[in-house]
């Protein structure tokens, strides 16, 4: 999701940077990345899918779904986000995002995204080349970033070890990451599970949660109006 979605709902955060519900505009903190040789995808659930109910102020405002398809050493990750914010029965904001990631073994290869926020539309692509990742955002000039860069789509917890870019607008993100250790996170059915909590700050402020198998299990983010958006895993 993107920053525009966040603002329209009183939140500033969909996948990060400009994503409306996942984080939103935050402090410009320095990039604090541990070095890495690889960014192997981690946290792929055995059933090949993850789904969240998105909640704000006790209201169900949308869903965020991921589907994982493996063919040999090729992995395709499909991300679908749908958010509708209402005042009473009247819908005042609608946000839709679709992202497709492609991996080859432990290497991120490509991404395509398309985002609609009410009447505005945005798209971007990322493609691996000999000199790094070529980012082509709609309405802006293409540019090349480090080949170690990965999209912030949250499911791959190892992505935080290196440079990240926003999969909605394509911009590089400035983030710091702190492990908070084991915590309990609520699921959509009202139960709770133990998960490792990671606090992310910089171009957005949020807590991501990963279960004992490393699968993305929850997200909490405080947004511009002081309310909290929660991702409750289905």
C-alpha positions in Angstrom: 0.0 0.0 0.0 1.0 3.6 -0.2 1.4 6.9 1.5 -1.6 8.3 -0.3 -3.8 5.6 1.1 -2.6 6.4 4.5 -3.3 10.1 4.3 -6.8 9.5 3.0 -7.7 7.3 6.0 -6.0 9.4 8.6 -3.1 7.0 8.3 0.3 7.6 6.8 1.5 4.3 5.7 0.5 -0.6 1.6 3.7 -2.4 1.2 6.2 0.8 2.8 7.5 4.3 2.0 4.5 5.6 0.2 2.3 2.7 1.1 -0.8 3.9 2.8 -1.3 1.5 5.7 1.9 -0.4 6.2 3.8 2.6 7.3 3.6 6.0 5.9 5.7 9.1 6.2 8.0 9.0 9.1 11.3 10.2 10.4 14.3 10.4 8.1 16.6 8.1 10.1 19.9 6.8 8.7 20.0 3.5 7.0 21.2 0.8 9.4 21.8 -2.4 7.4 23.8 -5.5 8.3 25.9 -6.7 5.5 24.8 -9.8 3.6 26.0 -12.1 0.9 22.5 -13.2 -0.1 18.9 -12.3 0.5 17.4 -15.7 0.3 13.6 -15.6 0.5 12.4 -16.8 3.8 9.0 -17.3 5.4 7.1 -19.0 2.6 4.2 -20.8 4.2 3.6 -24.5 3.4 0.1 -23.7 2.1 1.5 -21.2 -0.3 -0.6 -18.2 0.9 -0.9 -15.6 3.6 -3.9 -13.4 4.2 -4.7 -10.6 6.6 -7.8 -8.7 7.8 -6.9 -5.0 8.0 -8.4 -3.2 10.9 -8.6 0.4 12.1 -10.5 1.8 15.0 -12.3 -1.5 15.4 -13.5 -1.5 11.7 -12.7 -4.0 9.1 -11.3 -1.8 6.2 -9.8 -4.3 3.9 -7.6 -7.3 3.2 -4.0 -8.0 2.2 -3.3 -11.3 0.5 -0.1 -13.0 -0.7 0.2 -16.1 -2.9 3.4 -18.0 -3.5 4.0 -20.2 -6.6 7.1 -22.2 -7.0 8.3 -23.9 -10.2 11.7 -25.5 -9.6 14.0 -22.7 -8.3 11.6 -20.0 -9.6 9.3 -18.3 -7.2 6.5 -15.9 -8.0 4.8 -13.9 -5.2 1.5 -12.2 -5.9 0.4 -9.4 -3.5 -3.1 -8.1 -3.6 -4.3 -5.3 -1.3 -7.8 -3.9 -1.1 -8.8 -1.1 1.3 -12.1 0.8 1.6 -12.5 3.5 4.2 -16.1 4.6 5.1 -17.6 7.4 7.1 -20.7 5.7 8.3 -22.1 3.7 5.3 -20.5 6.1 2.8 -17.2 4.9 1.2 -14.8 7.9 1.1 -11.6 6.2 0.1 -10.7 3.2 -2.0 -7.2 1.7 -2.4 -6.2 -1.2 -4.6 -2.7 -2.5 -5.1 -1.3 -5.5 -7.1 2.3 -6.5 -7.0 4.1 -9.4 -8.7 7.6 -10.4 -7.5 9.9 -12.9 -9.4 12.8 -14.7 -7.7 15.3 -17.2 -9.1 16.8 -19.2 -6.2 17.9 -16.6 -3.7 18.0 -13.7 -6.2 15.3 -11.2 -6.6 14.8 -10.7 -10.3 11.9 -8.5 -11.1 8.8 -6.7 -9.8 5.7 -5.1 -11.4 3.2 -3.1 -9.4 0.0 -1.1 -10.1 -1.7 1.0 -7.5 -5.0 2.9 -7.6 -6.1 5.3 -4.9 -9.5 6.7 -5.7 -9.0 8.3 -9.1 -5.1 8.4 -9.1 -3.1 5.6 -10.6 0.6 4.7 -10.2 2.8 1.9 -11.5 6.4 0.9 -11.4 8.7 -1.9 -12.6 12.1 -3.3 -11.3 14.3 -5.4 -13.5 17.7 -7.0 -12.7 20.5 -6.1 -15.0 24.3 -6.4 -15.2 24.7 -3.1 -13.3 21.9 -3.6 -10.6 18.2 -3.1 -10.5 16.6 -0.7 -13.0 13.6 1.1 -11.5 11.1 2.6 -13.8 8.3 4.5 -11.9 5.4 6.0 -13.7 5.8 9.8 -14.1 9.5 9.8 -13.3 12.8 9.0 -15.0 14.2 5.5 -14.6 17.3 4.9 -12.5 19.5 2.1 -11.3 20.0 1.0 -7.7 22.2 -1.6 -6.0 21.6 -5.2 -7.0 21.3 -6.0 -3.3 18.1 -4.0 -3.0 14.8 -5.7 -2.4 11.1 -4.5 -2.3 9.6 -3.9 1.1 6.7 -6.4 0.8 7.2 -7.7 4.4 6.9 -11.4 3.9 10.7 -12.0 3.5 12.1 -11.1 6.9 15.7 -11.4 5.5 15.0 -8.4 3.2 15.6 -6.1 6.2 19.3 -7.0 6.1 19.9 -4.8 3.0 18.7 -1.8 1.0 15.0 -1.7 0.5 12.8 0.1 -2.0 9.2 1.1 -2.0 7.3 -1.2 -4.4 4.6 1.4 -5.1 6.8 4.4 -6.1 10.2 2.8 -6.4 12.1 5.1 -4.1 14.9 3.9 -1.8 13.9 3.8 1.8 15.8 4.9 4.9 15.1 2.5 7.7 16.4 1.3 11.0 15.5 -2.1 12.5 15.4 -3.3 16.1 14.5 -6.8 17.3 12.1 -6.8 20.3 12.3 -10.5 20.8 9.4 -12.8 21.4 5.9 -11.2 21.8 2.3 -12.3 21.3 0.3 -11.2 18.3 -3.4 -11.5 17.7 -4.9 -13.4 14.8 -8.1 -12.7 13.0 -10.0 -15.5 14.9 -9.2 -13.8 18.2 -6.5 -16.2 19.3 -2.8 -15.2 19.8 0.5 -16.8 18.8 4.1 -16.2 19.8 6.0 -14.3 17.2 9.3 -12.3 17.0 8.6 -8.6 16.9 10.7 -6.3 14.7 10.3 -2.5 15.0 11.0 -0.6 11.8 11.6 3.2 11.9 12.6 5.8 9.3 10.5 6.2 6.2 7.6 5.0 8.3 7.1 3.5 11.8 5.7 0.0 12.4 6.0 -3.4 14.0 6.3 -6.5 11.9 5.7 -10.0 13.5 7.0 -13.4 12.3 6.0 -16.7 13.7 8.3 -19.7 14.7 8.6 -20.7 11.0 9.5 -17.2 10.0 6.1 -16.6 8.3 4.8 -13.0 8.4 2.1 -13.1 11.0 1.1 -9.5 11.9 1.7 -5.8 11.4 0.9 -2.9 13.7 1.3 0.7 12.6 0.4 4.0 14.3 -0.9 6.4 11.7 -1.2 10.2 11.3 -4.4 10.6 13.4 -2.9 8.6 16.3 -5.0 5.5 15.6 -3.5 2.1 15.0 -3.9 0.0 11.9 -3.6 -3.8 12.6 -3.0 -6.7 10.2 -4.7 -9.7 11.7 -3.7 -12.9 10.0 -6.6 -15.1 8.7 
